[in-house]
Amino acid sequence: MGQSSSSHPQPSPPWSTHRSNSSSFRSIHHKDDVAIEYPVITNASSYIDYTSEIPDDCLAFVFQFLSSGDRKRCSLVSRRWLLVEGQSRHRLALNAQSEIVPLIPMIFSRFDSVTKLSLRCDRRSVSIDDNGLVQISLRCVNLTRLKLRGCREVTDVGMAALGKNCSKLKKFSCGSCLFGAKGMNAFLDNCFSLEELSVKRLRGVSDGAASDPIGPGAAASSLKSVYLKELYNGQFFGPLISGAKNLKTLKLLRCLGDWDSLLEMIAVSDSLLSEVHLERLQVSDVGLSALSNCLNLEILHIVKTPDCTNVGVVAIAERCKYLRKLHIDGWKTNRIGNEALIAIARHSVHLQELVLIGVNPSSISLEAIASNCQKLERLALCGSETIADTEISCIASKCVALKKLCIKGCPVSDEGIEAFAWGCPNLIKIKVKKCRNVTGEVGDWLRARRGSLVVNLDVCAVEVENVDASASDGAQEDVTELPTITSDVAVAQPEPLAASANVRGSGFRTRFGIFGGRGLVSSTFRKWSIGNRSSNGTS
């Protein structure tokens, strides 16, 4: 009483420096009954946005390390973040249903820097049409990569507009579309920078006289890679392949027609071809002999081509001195064997990767490869009836550079696997599958002997599965089944195969096996390479 209150102000908390006029305080009692006051913000304008000091370029750089979902959530933080996120997004994938056509202006007003675009539509939906594709091409003039999947409403008109408006495209891929040769030609006539072309299941190219051959157009000098898969009339692309003077990679998978004449046309001594995949094609030793003229050939896949024999492979081995990777799926026809492998051992001294599926080599040919191919790092032996413990022991003792080995469906036992406890000093990983006589005990014993070696044994499932390399393209996609081939298409009927080939199922009734399912061992080295990224001990 009579005492006046103190005029000295109470000290402010350190965090109230910028908020003292708009904050109240709330007391929170802890276990020890000590009351601590925390500020309660009552005015949203009092927030300090520290990110406002970050330049747009730095913010965009941070966004590059986020997943697509995280980027979407970050774009909701503020209008600035929404703008920066949209302008810094260069890769975009859209569900290309017809419902998005009215939204295209709004979508590409926000994402105005897209250079890589994927448009996909499932079979049960109606895809975007020419109008939608034209709108996208007008708003994405800087596109360098475009992928169309299931865009069945796009016609020749839309493809012509796409070529004119997106002339900077470097990579183009289309699958399960219905436009024809006219649209493809109009597109290629304007793509001066196109380097990679992938065409899968293009139904619009017909046998009619109205269909013109497909040429390289303006991409004749820039095109470096061509990938054709599951085409009725792949021969229409012959002028394109032969006209691409700088072509380095050619992949032909499950395309009908006789391909020997095309290989004879493109395979010349000054050809730049370095990678060729031939899978389930009507190609013979004539085509392989012609291909041997490509002196720069480094990678060759011969998969389920029953007309190819030792003669063609020997010609490749003798002339293609730079061969580094060779995949052979003999389809258990026994037409590629010791003679071809001995020629590879003699001439392919730079060989680093060898995959033999359905091939029955002898100990002589395997010993020759193990002794002469001193750079061999990756080896896969699958579905062979002649590779047993003796052959495996030879590999273990003589393949000094070997790093990765896959054995599948071979009559190998624990005795052969034990040889790797001392052999192959650089071996990193060994995978053994579907070998009935290999037990789990040898895997534990081998791990104990070589602690750094990754041992993958599949000893539970003893049923030998079919070995298939049909999935060499690598992409995991829904494959549209092709309708039955009518008598209008000339397809030679295969000769009866060995009795052991009967287990491969009814999917291989035609020579090309075009209706067959995907395989199971073709991605062996691809899986290994993925496993290496996550690295030591986790694979």
Legacy VTK file of the C-alpha trace (Angstrom):
# vtk DataFile Version 3.0
C-alpha trace
ASCII
DATASET POLYDATA
POINTS 539 float
0.000 0.000 0.000
1.266 3.390 -0.915
3.925 1.702 -2.930
3.929 2.351 -6.637
4.597 -0.438 -9.049
8.060 -0.627 -10.513
8.496 1.280 -13.733
11.327 -0.986 -14.972
10.212 -3.112 -17.932
10.512 -6.875 -17.726
13.299 -8.335 -19.880
12.088 -9.728 -23.152
12.875 -13.302 -24.210
15.541 -13.548 -26.851
13.072 -14.777 -29.478
10.751 -11.830 -29.018
13.128 -9.374 -30.687
11.041 -9.159 -33.868
7.666 -10.198 -32.466
7.200 -8.337 -29.175
4.302 -6.273 -30.501
2.268 -9.155 -31.852
2.990 -12.118 -29.568
1.527 -13.289 -26.283
3.095 -15.867 -24.019
1.831 -19.193 -22.733
3.188 -20.890 -19.615
3.945 -24.592 -19.825
4.662 -26.482 -16.587
7.177 -29.268 -16.767
7.648 -32.165 -14.376
9.844 -30.124 -12.040
7.112 -27.415 -11.773
9.299 -24.892 -13.513
7.132 -22.638 -15.664
8.637 -21.666 -19.000
6.958 -19.108 -21.194
6.801 -19.746 -24.958
5.620 -17.206 -27.484
2.237 -17.703 -29.157
2.079 -16.023 -32.538
-1.146 -14.110 -33.011
-0.297 -12.319 -36.243
0.666 -14.346 -39.288
2.442 -11.345 -40.788
5.039 -11.626 -38.038
6.587 -14.767 -39.547
10.027 -14.336 -41.005
10.483 -16.260 -44.254
14.150 -17.062 -44.166
13.860 -18.846 -47.534
13.139 -15.484 -49.154
16.868 -14.823 -48.953
17.618 -17.950 -51.027
18.066 -17.145 -54.724
15.712 -18.874 -57.141
18.599 -20.761 -58.733
19.669 -22.251 -55.396
16.096 -23.170 -54.530
15.700 -24.877 -57.909
18.957 -26.749 -57.302
17.608 -28.080 -53.998
14.426 -29.255 -55.705
16.503 -31.430 -58.032
17.381 -33.731 -55.127
13.751 -34.332 -54.128
11.411 -37.041 -55.320
8.420 -36.166 -57.460
6.052 -36.388 -54.484
8.239 -34.170 -52.310
8.475 -31.607 -55.084
4.695 -31.505 -55.327
4.375 -30.920 -51.590
7.053 -28.230 -51.630
5.232 -26.417 -54.414
2.339 -25.838 -51.981
4.453 -23.877 -49.495
4.160 -20.525 -51.239
3.489 -18.958 -54.609
7.183 -18.393 -55.103
7.995 -22.035 -54.450
5.197 -23.046 -56.812
6.685 -20.860 -59.541
10.289 -21.958 -58.994
9.353 -25.647 -58.799
7.426 -25.477 -62.061
10.114 -23.555 -63.912
12.878 -25.892 -62.721
11.126 -29.129 -63.635
12.626 -30.491 -66.836
11.142 -34.008 -66.744
7.393 -34.649 -66.773
5.205 -37.764 -67.127
1.491 -37.402 -67.841
-1.419 -39.794 -67.991
-2.303 -39.035 -71.605
-6.059 -39.600 -71.448
-8.385 -37.430 -73.472
-9.590 -35.702 -70.283
-6.342 -33.730 -69.959
-6.702 -31.951 -73.319
-8.588 -28.924 -71.842
-5.938 -28.712 -69.093
-2.915 -28.667 -71.399
-2.579 -24.823 -71.476
-2.661 -24.654 -67.686
-0.259 -27.598 -67.212
2.392 -26.252 -69.543
1.990 -22.679 -68.338
3.299 -23.896 -65.029
5.812 -26.424 -66.398
7.209 -24.244 -69.150
10.766 -25.621 -69.061
10.048 -29.280 -69.753
12.594 -30.944 -72.038
11.768 -34.613 -71.337
8.140 -35.654 -71.639
6.377 -39.010 -71.319
2.756 -39.461 -72.436
1.157 -42.779 -71.489
-2.386 -44.067 -71.809
-3.676 -47.481 -70.782
-5.593 -49.735 -73.133
-8.998 -49.180 -71.573
-8.927 -45.386 -71.870
-9.211 -42.986 -74.773
-5.903 -41.238 -75.371
-5.184 -37.679 -76.405
-5.743 -36.972 -80.079
-4.009 -34.834 -82.687
-5.380 -31.655 -81.118
-3.811 -32.468 -77.756
-0.466 -33.446 -79.274
-0.365 -30.272 -81.357
-1.046 -28.113 -78.290
1.739 -29.842 -76.383
4.191 -29.483 -79.263
3.454 -25.738 -79.532
4.097 -25.206 -75.824
7.158 -27.480 -75.575
9.292 -26.336 -78.471
12.465 -27.150 -76.512
11.655 -30.833 -76.060
14.675 -33.104 -76.469
13.057 -36.398 -75.415
9.518 -37.615 -76.034
7.890 -40.959 -75.265
4.422 -41.932 -76.532
2.768 -45.063 -75.131
-0.716 -46.183 -76.049
-1.643 -42.893 -77.737
-3.943 -44.621 -80.211
-5.894 -41.511 -81.221
-2.807 -39.786 -82.628
-2.741 -39.951 -86.437
-0.380 -38.942 -89.224
-1.576 -35.338 -88.907
-0.476 -35.087 -85.292
2.915 -36.640 -86.022
3.554 -34.189 -88.850
2.801 -31.244 -86.539
4.996 -32.745 -83.827
7.967 -32.913 -86.184
7.542 -29.301 -87.292
7.063 -27.834 -83.815
9.611 -29.946 -81.912
12.504 -30.026 -84.333
15.049 -30.132 -81.463
14.065 -33.660 -80.436
17.035 -35.970 -79.863
15.235 -39.067 -78.588
11.813 -40.289 -79.681
10.066 -43.471 -78.600
6.601 -44.705 -79.485
4.756 -47.884 -78.606
1.270 -49.282 -79.250
0.312 -46.348 -81.476
-1.768 -46.413 -84.670
-0.280 -43.772 -86.950
1.313 -45.041 -90.143
4.281 -44.670 -92.449
3.105 -41.289 -93.721
3.123 -39.817 -90.220
6.520 -41.310 -89.390
8.031 -39.926 -92.587
6.542 -36.472 -91.948
7.961 -36.544 -88.439
11.460 -37.586 -89.543
11.532 -35.005 -92.331
11.732 -32.231 -89.721
13.874 -33.746 -86.962
17.372 -32.582 -87.830
18.789 -33.466 -84.405
17.196 -36.874 -83.792
19.759 -39.352 -82.445
17.695 -42.230 -81.014
14.513 -43.746 -82.475
12.532 -46.516 -80.774
9.408 -47.990 -82.388
7.420 -50.793 -80.744
4.164 -52.358 -81.857
3.328 -49.715 -84.442
0.080 -51.009 -85.926
-0.501 -48.315 -88.546
2.168 -49.576 -90.932
0.300 -51.967 -93.219
1.094 -54.137 -96.191
-1.040 -52.054 -98.522
0.387 -50.322 -101.542
-0.478 -46.986 -99.941
2.225 -47.475 -97.293
5.492 -45.904 -98.334
8.887 -47.111 -97.099
10.120 -45.156 -94.105
13.307 -43.199 -94.712
15.612 -41.260 -92.378
14.505 -37.874 -93.671
16.334 -34.987 -92.065
17.795 -37.348 -89.443
20.012 -39.174 -91.943
23.202 -37.694 -90.534
22.214 -37.421 -86.853
20.530 -40.790 -86.191
22.763 -43.060 -84.098
20.418 -45.645 -82.589
17.413 -47.545 -84.003
15.316 -49.946 -81.944
12.464 -51.885 -83.585
10.329 -54.349 -81.657
7.315 -56.500 -82.499
6.542 -55.040 -85.896
4.546 -56.857 -88.554
6.214 -54.890 -91.305
9.611 -53.991 -89.990
10.932 -54.180 -93.549
9.359 -50.764 -94.187
12.104 -49.314 -91.952
14.831 -50.720 -94.213
15.516 -47.403 -96.003
15.727 -45.653 -92.634
18.320 -48.093 -91.307
20.402 -48.150 -94.470
20.134 -44.368 -94.880
21.402 -43.549 -91.381
25.072 -43.123 -92.197
26.204 -42.638 -88.598
24.187 -45.497 -87.097
25.990 -47.107 -84.154
23.295 -49.190 -82.422
20.739 -51.443 -84.118
18.250 -53.539 -82.128
15.777 -55.752 -83.983
13.490 -57.780 -81.740
10.651 -60.035 -82.866
10.061 -58.326 -86.206
8.692 -60.429 -89.054
10.369 -60.671 -92.427
13.687 -61.728 -93.938
16.470 -59.546 -92.521
19.465 -61.020 -94.325
19.133 -58.664 -97.275
19.012 -55.613 -95.002
22.120 -56.684 -93.104
23.914 -57.175 -96.417
22.923 -53.651 -97.401
24.077 -51.853 -94.245
27.099 -53.947 -93.256
30.074 -52.376 -94.988
33.675 -51.978 -93.908
33.325 -48.283 -93.101
30.140 -48.804 -91.080
30.073 -47.276 -87.588
27.854 -50.046 -86.180
29.195 -51.088 -82.792
26.155 -52.730 -81.156
23.677 -55.150 -82.767
20.829 -57.103 -81.140
19.098 -59.804 -83.189
16.259 -61.534 -81.359
13.723 -63.974 -82.765
14.318 -62.895 -86.324
14.430 -64.642 -89.646
18.151 -64.157 -90.054
20.714 -66.749 -91.106
24.465 -67.157 -91.540
24.163 -64.964 -94.634
23.191 -62.032 -92.443
25.856 -62.790 -89.824
28.534 -63.095 -92.494
27.481 -59.720 -93.868
27.539 -58.296 -90.353
31.133 -59.424 -89.993
32.060 -56.595 -92.368
31.304 -54.147 -89.541
34.832 -54.062 -88.214
33.896 -51.764 -85.305
31.366 -54.226 -83.836
31.763 -54.489 -80.055
28.440 -55.843 -78.753
26.423 -58.635 -80.377
23.286 -60.435 -79.145
22.100 -63.487 -81.109
18.908 -64.670 -79.415
16.659 -67.436 -80.692
17.651 -67.236 -84.338
17.479 -70.928 -85.314
18.969 -70.389 -88.797
22.238 -69.076 -87.354
24.954 -71.703 -87.034
28.663 -72.008 -86.293
29.482 -70.641 -89.747
28.022 -67.197 -89.060
29.512 -66.894 -85.568
32.950 -67.937 -86.833
32.793 -65.203 -89.487
31.959 -62.643 -86.772
34.801 -63.825 -84.538
37.407 -63.802 -87.304
36.691 -60.290 -88.564
35.269 -58.328 -85.594
38.419 -58.010 -83.523
36.987 -55.512 -81.046
34.144 -57.718 -79.797
33.620 -57.060 -76.067
30.174 -58.501 -75.277
28.607 -61.573 -76.831
25.226 -63.107 -75.937
24.156 -66.328 -77.647
20.838 -68.045 -76.979
21.008 -71.226 -79.020
17.400 -72.165 -78.230
18.667 -75.733 -77.702
18.933 -76.298 -81.440
22.625 -77.287 -81.106
23.523 -75.327 -84.241
25.996 -73.090 -82.399
28.599 -75.029 -80.447
32.253 -75.856 -80.052
33.430 -74.656 -83.447
32.020 -71.179 -82.867
33.316 -70.991 -79.286
36.827 -72.046 -80.275
36.851 -69.324 -82.948
35.757 -66.799 -80.313
38.566 -67.971 -78.046
41.137 -67.539 -80.808
40.130 -64.152 -82.135
38.119 -62.277 -79.466
40.940 -61.417 -77.104
39.099 -58.288 -75.901
36.000 -60.212 -74.791
34.740 -59.009 -71.406
31.231 -60.487 -71.215
29.965 -63.839 -72.501
26.449 -65.246 -72.064
25.687 -68.753 -73.338
22.084 -69.946 -73.082
20.949 -73.267 -74.449
24.432 -73.897 -75.856
26.251 -77.171 -75.140
30.000 -76.481 -75.170
32.617 -79.098 -74.418
35.493 -78.858 -71.974
37.819 -78.161 -74.926
36.009 -75.014 -76.069
35.483 -73.739 -72.518
39.139 -74.281 -71.706
40.114 -72.365 -74.843
37.934 -69.415 -73.817
39.192 -69.494 -70.242
42.809 -69.577 -71.412
42.725 -67.048 -74.260
40.095 -64.503 -73.188
42.141 -63.024 -70.364
39.901 -59.940 -70.068
36.698 -61.931 -69.470
34.976 -60.412 -66.421
31.352 -61.590 -66.694
30.226 -65.088 -67.642
26.792 -66.708 -67.668
26.211 -70.382 -68.465
22.533 -71.328 -68.584
20.528 -74.336 -69.679
23.519 -76.358 -70.831
23.580 -80.147 -70.541
27.347 -80.476 -70.945
28.652 -78.009 -68.355
29.503 -80.067 -65.272
32.083 -80.016 -62.494
35.065 -80.531 -64.798
34.175 -77.526 -66.944
33.446 -75.348 -63.909
36.761 -76.298 -62.306
38.525 -75.301 -65.522
36.853 -71.890 -65.406
37.806 -71.469 -61.750
41.443 -72.213 -62.432
41.982 -70.231 -65.633
39.575 -67.233 -65.675
41.795 -64.957 -63.633
39.962 -61.717 -64.471
36.463 -63.121 -63.881
34.388 -60.951 -61.520
30.822 -62.218 -61.916
29.581 -65.700 -62.722
26.072 -67.077 -63.230
25.344 -70.798 -63.546
21.776 -71.894 -64.159
20.165 -75.194 -65.040
23.459 -77.052 -65.493
24.472 -80.475 -64.083
26.913 -78.952 -61.599
27.425 -80.268 -58.072
29.025 -79.030 -54.866
32.402 -80.311 -56.041
32.468 -77.863 -58.952
31.385 -74.898 -56.820
34.074 -75.675 -54.233
36.718 -74.880 -56.858
35.951 -71.172 -56.462
37.333 -71.229 -52.926
40.772 -70.986 -54.529
40.172 -70.028 -58.158
39.149 -66.752 -59.810
40.939 -64.386 -57.380
38.995 -61.348 -58.646
35.556 -62.958 -58.328
33.041 -60.650 -56.649
29.750 -62.492 -57.073
28.629 -65.999 -57.990
25.020 -66.935 -58.648
23.875 -70.545 -58.916
20.236 -71.311 -59.747
18.265 -74.429 -60.619
21.239 -76.754 -60.295
19.827 -79.868 -58.628
23.078 -81.211 -57.239
24.197 -77.994 -55.524
23.283 -77.761 -51.826
23.101 -74.903 -49.384
26.019 -76.242 -47.375
28.515 -75.453 -50.124
27.280 -71.858 -50.156
27.941 -71.466 -46.432
31.311 -73.141 -46.799
32.284 -70.872 -49.710
31.257 -67.732 -47.800
33.404 -68.841 -44.875
36.392 -69.413 -47.140
36.011 -66.151 -49.074
34.343 -63.584 -46.866
34.196 -60.851 -49.512
32.526 -63.093 -52.121
28.780 -62.652 -52.599
27.259 -66.119 -52.986
23.689 -66.416 -54.239
22.411 -70.004 -54.271
18.874 -70.970 -55.176
18.702 -74.519 -53.838
15.045 -74.587 -52.817
13.449 -74.624 -56.253
14.772 -77.665 -58.047
12.494 -77.537 -61.036
14.515 -76.399 -64.006
12.833 -73.423 -65.591
13.103 -72.423 -69.197
15.957 -70.101 -69.981
14.910 -67.122 -72.059
16.742 -64.021 -73.209
13.795 -62.401 -74.898
13.706 -59.446 -72.537
16.956 -57.958 -73.717
15.456 -54.516 -74.234
15.315 -54.093 -70.483
12.150 -52.021 -70.229
9.413 -53.396 -68.033
6.269 -52.830 -70.008
2.871 -54.335 -70.562
3.313 -56.213 -73.792
0.344 -56.133 -76.111
-0.221 -59.563 -77.566
-0.228 -59.691 -81.313
-3.176 -61.233 -83.109
-2.760 -64.479 -84.979
-0.620 -64.167 -88.070
-2.604 -64.970 -91.171
-1.396 -66.770 -94.240
-0.763 -63.441 -95.972
2.476 -63.146 -94.033
5.098 -65.537 -95.273
6.512 -67.324 -92.250
8.604 -70.422 -92.696
7.619 -73.291 -90.428
10.397 -74.540 -88.164
11.901 -77.957 -88.424
11.303 -80.261 -85.455
13.648 -79.419 -82.625
15.313 -81.749 -80.207
13.102 -83.464 -77.672
14.610 -81.359 -74.919
13.139 -78.253 -76.499
9.589 -79.458 -75.952
9.632 -78.208 -72.377
9.771 -74.655 -73.615
6.019 -74.578 -73.967
3.497 -73.905 -76.627
4.554 -70.268 -76.898
7.337 -71.207 -79.283
5.331 -72.864 -82.032
6.476 -70.347 -84.595
10.084 -69.850 -85.517
10.129 -66.315 -84.223
8.477 -67.141 -80.925
6.693 -63.824 -81.189
4.017 -64.816 -78.729
6.405 -66.116 -76.104
6.562 -64.684 -72.612
9.387 -62.770 -71.075
12.382 -64.628 -69.869
14.073 -65.116 -66.670
17.834 -64.962 -67.052
18.285 -62.324 -69.721
18.629 -59.546 -67.151
21.348 -61.286 -65.120
24.074 -58.721 -65.705
21.624 -55.837 -65.631
20.527 -56.852 -62.118
24.150 -57.205 -61.092
24.924 -53.696 -62.292
21.975 -52.335 -60.310
23.131 -54.258 -57.273
26.587 -52.737 -57.526
25.162 -49.278 -56.989
23.833 -50.225 -53.605
27.087 -52.027 -53.108
29.238 -54.230 -51.028
27.310 -56.632 -48.933
23.839 -55.394 -49.734
23.540 -57.212 -53.053
LINES 1 540
539 0 1 2 3 4 5 6 7 8 9 10 11 12 13 14 15 16 17 18 19 20 21 22 23 24 25 26 27 28 29 30 31 32 33 34 35 36 37 38 39 40 41 42 43 44 45 46 47 48 49 50 51 52 53 54 55 56 57 58 59 60 61 62 63 64 65 66 67 68 69 70 71 72 73 74 75 76 77 78 79 80 81 82 83 84 85 86 87 88 89 90 91 92 93 94 95 96 97 98 99 100 101 102 103 104 105 106 107 108 109 110 111 112 113 114 115 116 117 118 119 120 121 122 123 124 125 126 127 128 129 130 131 132 133 134 135 136 137 138 139 140 141 142 143 144 145 146 147 148 149 150 151 152 153 154 155 156 157 158 159 160 161 162 163 164 165 166 167 168 169 170 171 172 173 174 175 176 177 178 179 180 181 182 183 184 185 186 187 188 189 190 191 192 193 194 195 196 197 198 199 200 201 202 203 204 205 206 207 208 209 210 211 212 213 214 215 216 217 218 219 220 221 222 223 224 225 226 227 228 229 230 231 232 233 234 235 236 237 238 239 240 241 242 243 244 245 246 247 248 249 250 251 252 253 254 255 256 257 258 259 260 261 262 263 264 265 266 267 268 269 270 271 272 273 274 275 276 277 278 279 280 281 282 283 284 285 286 287 288 289 290 291 292 293 294 295 296 297 298 299 300 301 302 303 304 305 306 307 308 309 310 311 312 313 314 315 316 317 318 319 320 321 322 323 324 325 326 327 328 329 330 331 332 333 334 335 336 337 338 339 340 341 342 343 344 345 346 347 348 349 350 351 352 353 354 355 356 357 358 359 360 361 362 363 364 365 366 367 368 369 370 371 372 373 374 375 376 377 378 379 380 381 382 383 384 385 386 387 388 389 390 391 392 393 394 395 396 397 398 399 400 401 402 403 404 405 406 407 408 409 410 411 412 413 414 415 416 417 418 419 420 421 422 423 424 425 426 427 428 429 430 431 432 433 434 435 436 437 438 439 440 441 442 443 444 445 446 447 448 449 450 451 452 453 454 455 456 457 458 459 460 461 462 463 464 465 466 467 468 469 470 471 472 473 474 475 476 477 478 479 480 481 482 483 484 485 486 487 488 489 490 491 492 493 494 495 496 497 498 499 500 501 502 503 504 505 506 507 508 509 510 511 512 513 514 515 516 517 518 519 520 521 522 523 524 525 526 527 528 529 530 531 532 533 534 535 536 537 538
